[in-house]
Amino acid sequence: MKIQQNKTIAQHIGREGEKRAAEWLWLKGFDIVDTNCRVGRYEIDLVCKHNEDWVFVEVKTRSEEILGNPEIAVNYKKRQHLQKAALGYLKNKGSNVMPRVDVVAVSLLRHGAQMMYFQGK
């Protein structure tokens, strides 16, 4: 992992998880359209197209040093913010389709990474 001086350890872990999630989704047939894009005060980790669906992916990453399941950090309020950001993104693109919000939970382990995928509606 390349270290940038002005980033925190948590930011490095998060970016590493996003990179691995993007690669994993690409291997599953997703087209990665955008990464780390801002819509108002919200950030969308990954914007993807999968078949005909627009998919907005929140990536939560934990390392072995941080206990707990990463997906727990995506609570109701966070999902509402993601939905608003996704709708705003599509509105800016001139689209009125309903987005899907998915979550990829990444656990960085000594021997690699473990991914859990949660598909939204």
KOLLO-944669 format. One line per field, with one value per residue (C-alpha): residue number from 0; residue in one letter; x, y, z. Coordinates in steps of 0.5 Angstrom, whole numbers, m for minus. Last residue first. Layout:
% residues N
n [NUM | ...]
res [a | ...]
c1 [X | ...]
c2 [Y | ...]
c3 [Z | ...]
% end
This chain:
% residues 121
n [120 | 119 | 118 | 117 | 116 | 115 | 114 | 113 | 112 | 111 | 110 | 109 | 108 | 107 | 106 | 105 | 104 | 103 | 102 | 101 | 100 | 99 | 98 | 97 | 96 | 95 | 94 | 93 | 92 | 91 | 90 | 89 | 88 | 87 | 86 | 85 | 84 | 83 | 82 | 81 | 80 | 79 | 78 | 77 | 76 | 75 | 74 | 73 | 72 | 71 | 70 | 69 | 68 | 67 | 66 | 65 | 64 | 63 | 62 | 61 | 60 | 59 | 58 | 57 | 56 | 55 | 54 | 53 | 52 | 51 | 50 | 49 | 48 | 47 | 46 | 45 | 44 | 43 | 42 | 41 | 40 | 39 | 38 | 37 | 36 | 35 | 34 | 33 | 32 | 31 | 30 | 29 | 28 | 27 | 26 | 25 | 24 | 23 | 22 | 21 | 20 | 19 | 18 | 17 | 16 | 15 | 14 | 13 | 12 | 11 | 10 | 9 | 8 | 7 | 6 | 5 | 4 | 3 | 2 | 1 | 0]
res [k | g | q | f | y | m | m | q | a | g | h | r | l | l | s | v | a | v | v | d | v | r | p | m | v | n | s | g | k | n | k | l | y | g | l | a | a | k | q | l | h | q | r | k | k | y | n | v | a | i | e | p | n | g | l | i | e | e | s | r | t | k | v | e | v | f | v | w | d | e | n | h | k | c | v | l | d | i | e | y | r | g | v | r | c | n | t | d | v | i | d | f | g | k | l | w | l | w | e | a | a | r | k | e | g | e | r | g | i | h | q | a | i | t | k | n | q | q | i | k | m]
c1 [m66 | m60 | m54 | m50 | m43 | m38 | m31 | m25 | m18 | m11 | m7 | m6 | m13 | m16 | m24 | m28 | m35 | m39 | m45 | m50 | m55 | m59 | m61 | m68 | m68 | m69 | m63 | m61 | m54 | m54 | m61 | m57 | m52 | m57 | m61 | m55 | m53 | m60 | m60 | m53 | m55 | m61 | m57 | m52 | m58 | m60 | m54 | m48 | m42 | m45 | m42 | m35 | m36 | m32 | m25 | m20 | m13 | m15 | m17 | m24 | m26 | m33 | m35 | m41 | m43 | m48 | m51 | m54 | m58 | m58 | m53 | m49 | m47 | m42 | m41 | m36 | m35 | m40 | m39 | m44 | m44 | m47 | m45 | m38 | m35 | m30 | m30 | m34 | m36 | m34 | m37 | m39 | m38 | m36 | m29 | m30 | m34 | m28 | m23 | m27 | m28 | m20 | m19 | m25 | m21 | m15 | m18 | m21 | m14 | m11 | m16 | m16 | m8 | m9 | m7 | m2 | 4 | 1 | 3 | 3 | 0]
c2 [m6 | m6 | m12 | m13 | m16 | m19 | m19 | m22 | m19 | m22 | m27 | m22 | m19 | m13 | m14 | m11 | m10 | m8 | m4 | m3 | 3 | 2 | 8 | 9 | 12 | 20 | 21 | 28 | 26 | 32 | 28 | 22 | 24 | 28 | 21 | 17 | 23 | 22 | 15 | 15 | 20 | 15 | 9 | 13 | 15 | 7 | 5 | 3 | 2 | m5 | m7 | m6 | m12 | m11 | m10 | m6 | m8 | m14 | m8 | m6 | m3 | 0 | 1 | 4 | 3 | 6 | 2 | 4 | m2 | m4 | m9 | m7 | 0 | 3 | 9 | 7 | 11 | 16 | 22 | 27 | 34 | 36 | 30 | 28 | 23 | 18 | 13 | 14 | 9 | 2 | m3 | m9 | m16 | m19 | m18 | m11 | m12 | m15 | m10 | m4 | m7 | m8 | m1 | 2 | m3 | 0 | 7 | 6 | 3 | 9 | 14 | 10 | 11 | 18 | 22 | 28 | 24 | 19 | 12 | 7 | 0]
c3 [m7 | m4 | m5 | 1 | m1 | 5 | 3 | 6 | 5 | 4 | 9 | 14 | 14 | 11 | 13 | 7 | 8 | 1 | 1 | m4 | m6 | m12 | m16 | m18 | m25 | m26 | m30 | m33 | m30 | m25 | m23 | m22 | m18 | m13 | m13 | m11 | m6 | m3 | m2 | 1 | 6 | 8 | 8 | 13 | 17 | 17 | 20 | 15 | 21 | 22 | 15 | 18 | 23 | 29 | 32 | 29 | 29 | 24 | 19 | 18 | 11 | 10 | 2 | 0 | m7 | m11 | m17 | m23 | m26 | m33 | m33 | m27 | m27 | m22 | m17 | m12 | m5 | m6 | m1 | 2 | 3 | m4 | m8 | m8 | m12 | m9 | m15 | m22 | m27 | m25 | m29 | m25 | m28 | m22 | m23 | m23 | m17 | m14 | m17 | m14 | m7 | m7 | m8 | m4 | 2 | 1 | 1 | 8 | 11 | 8 | 11 | 18 | 18 | 17 | 10 | 9 | 8 | 3 | 4 | m2 | 0]
% end
